[in-house]
Amino acid sequence: MIDLSGRKALVTGAGMGIGQGVAVELARQGAEVAVHYPPFEKSADATVERINGLGGRAATVRGDLRVVSECRRVVDEAAAALDGLDILVNNAGVTRTRDFLEMDEEVYGEQFELNVRGYFFCAQQAVPHMLERGGGSIVNISSIHGRGGLPRHSAYAATKGAVDAFTRELAVELAGQKIRVNAVAPGIIEVPRYFDIPGYTTEFGNTLVPAGRVGTPEDVGRAVTFLASDAADFITGQVLYVDGGTSARMGLWWDQGDRPR
């Protein structure tokens, strides 16, 4: 049983997609949730409405986590709105697909500023708030791209490899202060932007995953909720793959009758 009653959580990039699924699942298990969303999104109302529908408590905070001072402000405002902070879910990120030889400094920098630097300084700002409450849990959203290669994702994959390394190091550094640090690495999680990819359909996505279906934001939310809870009290420094078996499958491929239909 997962019970997060009384816990205070900040989820970055929670206005839609995976972040929304995580925020709602934390609220479902009793946490009070600060829903962060970036300046280029209009609001996080949909997430707040879903949390309110569960009888939960939500606050919103807006900010550009590519900027270090904004990371600090967002965390402090979330802690003030919730009267404390026990859980940080670093989820806000950006994916940009480019051929390696076409990658430019601006697109490269944008991904590292948000996907790595944003995680780092949000975590740094969150730790003192957690220490005031006797400890806490940080969950970083990584990706299967941190483990295996896929063309046109060189910079994005590098950011997620950095997140995995950061997760392990910080877990060791903070273990003595009762702050656990883990990561969740999603595979194909169907979010609205997938349908902007030419030719993508749910049926096609299902054929790519050994489990025979694409994942949902709720799948990631359940994994994050587990890692943030006392049920995972002896788990730190780990990367949990939520990918329906994608990262476990051998890359050498030929059809031997075992491909999902």
C-alpha positions as CSV (number, residue, x, y, z in Angstrom):
1,M,0.0,0.0,0.0
2,I,1.3,3.4,-0.9
3,D,0.2,6.2,1.4
4,L,1.6,9.7,0.8
5,S,-0.8,11.5,3.1
6,G,0.7,14.6,4.5
7,R,3.6,14.7,2.0
8,K,4.3,17.8,0.0
9,A,5.4,17.3,-3.6
10,L,6.6,19.6,-6.5
11,V,6.4,18.2,-10.0
12,T,8.1,20.3,-12.7
13,G,6.6,20.4,-16.2
14,A,3.3,19.0,-14.8
15,G,0.9,20.9,-17.1
16,M,0.5,18.0,-19.5
17,G,1.9,14.6,-20.5
18,I,4.1,12.6,-18.2
19,G,4.3,15.4,-15.6
20,Q,0.5,15.6,-15.4
21,G,0.3,11.8,-15.0
22,V,2.9,11.9,-12.2
23,A,1.2,14.9,-10.4
24,V,-2.2,13.3,-10.5
25,E,-1.0,9.9,-9.2
26,L,0.9,11.5,-6.3
27,A,-2.4,13.3,-5.4
28,R,-4.3,10.1,-5.7
29,Q,-2.1,8.6,-3.0
30,G,-2.6,11.5,-0.7
31,A,0.2,14.0,-1.5
32,E,-0.4,17.8,-1.8
33,V,1.1,18.8,-5.1
34,A,2.6,22.0,-6.5
35,V,2.2,21.9,-10.3
36,H,4.9,23.7,-12.2
37,Y,4.5,24.8,-15.8
38,P,6.7,26.8,-18.1
39,P,6.1,30.3,-19.4
40,F,5.2,29.1,-22.9
41,E,2.3,27.1,-21.7
42,K,-1.0,29.0,-20.9
43,S,-1.8,27.2,-17.7
44,A,-1.8,24.0,-15.7
45,D,-5.6,24.1,-15.1
46,A,-6.2,20.6,-16.5
47,T,-3.8,19.0,-14.0
48,V,-5.3,21.0,-11.1
49,E,-8.8,20.1,-12.1
50,R,-7.9,16.4,-12.1
51,I,-6.3,16.7,-8.7
52,N,-9.3,18.6,-7.3
53,G,-11.6,15.9,-8.7
54,L,-9.8,13.4,-6.5
55,G,-10.4,15.6,-3.5
56,G,-6.7,16.6,-3.4
57,R,-4.9,19.9,-2.9
58,A,-2.9,21.6,-5.6
59,A,-1.0,24.8,-6.2
60,T,0.5,26.1,-9.4
61,V,3.8,27.8,-10.0
62,R,5.1,29.1,-13.3
63,G,8.7,29.6,-14.3
64,D,11.5,29.1,-16.8
65,L,13.7,26.4,-15.4
66,R,16.4,27.0,-18.0
67,V,17.3,29.9,-15.7
68,V,19.0,29.1,-12.4
69,S,17.3,32.0,-10.5
70,E,13.9,30.7,-11.7
71,C,14.7,27.2,-10.5
72,R,15.3,28.6,-7.0
73,R,12.2,30.8,-7.1
74,V,9.9,27.9,-8.3
75,V,11.1,25.6,-5.6
76,D,10.8,28.2,-2.8
77,E,7.3,29.2,-4.0
78,A,6.2,25.6,-4.1
79,A,7.4,25.0,-0.6
80,A,5.7,28.2,0.6
81,A,2.4,27.3,-1.0
82,L,2.5,23.8,0.5
83,D,4.0,24.6,3.8
84,G,7.0,22.4,3.2
85,L,8.5,20.0,0.6
86,D,9.1,16.3,0.9
87,I,9.2,15.2,-2.7
88,L,10.7,16.7,-5.9
89,V,10.0,15.2,-9.3
90,N,12.3,16.7,-11.9
91,N,10.4,16.2,-15.1
92,A,10.4,19.4,-17.1
93,G,12.5,18.7,-20.2
94,V,12.7,19.2,-23.9
95,T,13.4,16.9,-26.9
96,R,14.9,18.2,-30.1
97,T,15.6,15.7,-32.9
98,R,18.5,16.7,-35.2
99,D,21.1,14.8,-37.2
100,F,24.4,15.0,-35.3
101,L,26.1,17.0,-38.0
102,E,23.2,19.5,-38.1
103,M,23.1,20.1,-34.4
104,D,23.8,23.8,-33.6
105,E,24.8,25.4,-30.4
106,E,21.4,26.9,-29.6
107,V,19.5,23.7,-29.8
108,Y,22.2,21.8,-28.0
109,G,22.3,24.4,-25.2
110,E,18.5,24.5,-24.8
111,Q,18.4,20.8,-24.0
112,F,21.2,20.9,-21.5
113,E,19.9,24.0,-19.8
114,L,16.6,22.5,-19.0
115,N,17.2,18.7,-18.9
116,V,20.4,18.8,-16.8
117,R,21.0,22.2,-15.3
118,G,17.3,22.7,-14.4
119,Y,17.3,19.3,-12.6
120,F,20.5,20.1,-10.8
121,F,19.5,23.5,-9.4
122,C,15.9,22.5,-8.6
123,A,17.4,19.6,-6.5
124,Q,19.9,21.9,-4.9
125,Q,17.2,24.3,-3.8
126,A,14.9,21.6,-2.7
127,V,17.3,19.9,-0.3
128,P,17.2,22.5,2.5
129,H,13.4,22.4,2.5
130,M,13.5,18.6,2.8
131,L,16.0,18.7,5.6
132,E,13.6,20.9,7.6
133,R,11.2,18.0,7.4
134,G,13.7,15.3,8.3
135,G,14.4,14.0,4.8
136,G,12.7,13.4,1.5
137,S,12.8,11.9,-2.0
138,I,14.0,13.2,-5.3
139,V,12.9,11.4,-8.5
140,N,14.5,12.5,-11.8
141,I,12.7,11.6,-15.0
142,S,15.3,10.1,-17.3
143,S,14.7,8.1,-20.5
144,I,15.6,4.9,-22.3
145,H,17.7,7.3,-24.5
146,G,20.2,7.4,-21.6
147,R,20.9,3.7,-22.1
148,G,20.6,3.1,-25.9
149,G,21.1,5.0,-29.0
150,L,18.5,6.2,-31.6
151,P,19.4,8.3,-34.6
152,R,18.9,12.1,-34.4
153,H,18.9,12.1,-30.6
154,S,22.6,12.7,-29.8
155,A,22.2,15.8,-27.6
156,Y,19.0,14.5,-25.9
157,A,20.6,11.1,-25.1
158,A,23.6,12.9,-23.7
159,T,21.3,14.9,-21.3
160,K,19.6,11.7,-20.1
161,G,22.9,9.9,-19.6
162,A,23.9,12.9,-17.5
163,V,20.7,12.6,-15.5
164,D,21.4,9.0,-14.7
165,A,24.9,9.8,-13.5
166,F,23.7,12.8,-11.5
167,T,21.1,10.5,-9.8
168,R,23.6,8.0,-8.7
169,E,26.1,10.6,-7.4
170,L,23.5,12.6,-5.5
171,A,22.0,9.5,-4.0
172,V,25.4,8.7,-2.4
173,E,26.0,12.3,-1.3
174,L,22.5,12.7,0.3
175,A,22.0,9.2,1.8
176,G,23.3,10.2,5.2
177,Q,20.7,13.0,5.3
178,K,17.8,10.7,4.7
179,I,17.1,12.0,1.2
180,R,16.8,9.3,-1.4
181,V,17.4,10.0,-5.1
182,N,16.2,7.8,-7.9
183,A,15.3,8.1,-11.6
184,V,12.5,6.7,-13.7
185,A,13.4,6.1,-17.4
186,P,10.3,5.9,-19.5
187,G,10.2,4.2,-22.9
188,I,7.4,4.9,-25.4
189,I,4.9,6.9,-23.4
190,E,2.1,8.1,-25.6
191,V,1.7,11.8,-25.1
192,P,-0.1,14.3,-27.4
193,R,3.1,15.3,-29.3
194,Y,3.5,11.8,-30.6
195,F,0.6,12.4,-32.9
196,D,2.6,15.2,-34.6
197,I,5.1,12.6,-35.8
198,P,4.3,11.7,-39.4
199,G,2.8,8.2,-39.6
200,Y,2.5,7.7,-35.9
201,T,-0.6,5.8,-34.6
202,T,-1.2,4.0,-31.3
203,E,-1.5,0.7,-33.3
204,F,2.0,1.3,-34.8
205,G,3.4,2.2,-31.4
206,N,2.1,-1.0,-29.9
207,T,4.2,-3.0,-32.3
208,L,7.4,-1.4,-31.1
209,V,7.1,-2.6,-27.5
210,P,7.6,-6.1,-26.3
211,A,4.7,-5.8,-23.9
212,G,2.5,-5.1,-26.9
213,R,1.3,-1.7,-25.9
214,V,2.6,1.8,-25.6
215,G,2.9,3.3,-22.1
216,T,0.8,6.0,-20.5
217,P,1.7,8.9,-18.2
218,E,-0.1,6.9,-15.5
219,D,2.4,4.1,-15.9
220,V,5.2,6.5,-15.1
221,G,3.2,8.1,-12.3
222,R,2.8,4.8,-10.5
223,A,6.5,4.2,-10.7
224,V,7.4,7.6,-9.4
225,T,4.8,7.3,-6.6
226,F,6.4,4.1,-5.4
227,L,9.9,5.5,-5.4
228,A,8.7,8.6,-3.5
229,S,7.0,6.5,-0.8
230,D,8.1,4.7,2.3
231,A,7.7,1.4,0.4
232,A,11.0,2.3,-1.4
233,D,12.8,3.3,1.8
234,F,15.8,1.2,1.1
235,I,16.0,2.1,-2.6
236,T,18.3,5.0,-3.7
237,G,20.6,5.7,-6.6
238,Q,18.6,3.5,-9.0
239,V,17.2,4.0,-12.5
240,L,13.9,2.2,-12.9
241,Y,12.9,1.5,-16.6
242,V,9.2,1.9,-17.3
243,D,9.2,0.8,-20.9
244,G,7.3,-2.5,-21.4
245,G,10.6,-4.4,-21.9
246,T,12.0,-2.1,-24.6
247,S,15.4,-1.6,-23.0
248,A,15.7,-5.4,-22.2
249,R,15.3,-6.5,-25.8
250,M,18.4,-7.3,-27.9
251,G,19.0,-4.8,-30.6
252,L,19.8,-7.4,-33.3
253,W,16.5,-7.9,-34.8
254,W,14.9,-10.4,-37.2
255,D,11.4,-11.7,-37.2
256,Q,11.2,-15.1,-35.5
257,G,7.5,-15.0,-34.9
258,D,7.9,-13.2,-31.6
259,R,7.2,-9.7,-32.8
260,P,4.0,-8.1,-31.3
261,R,1.3,-8.0,-33.9
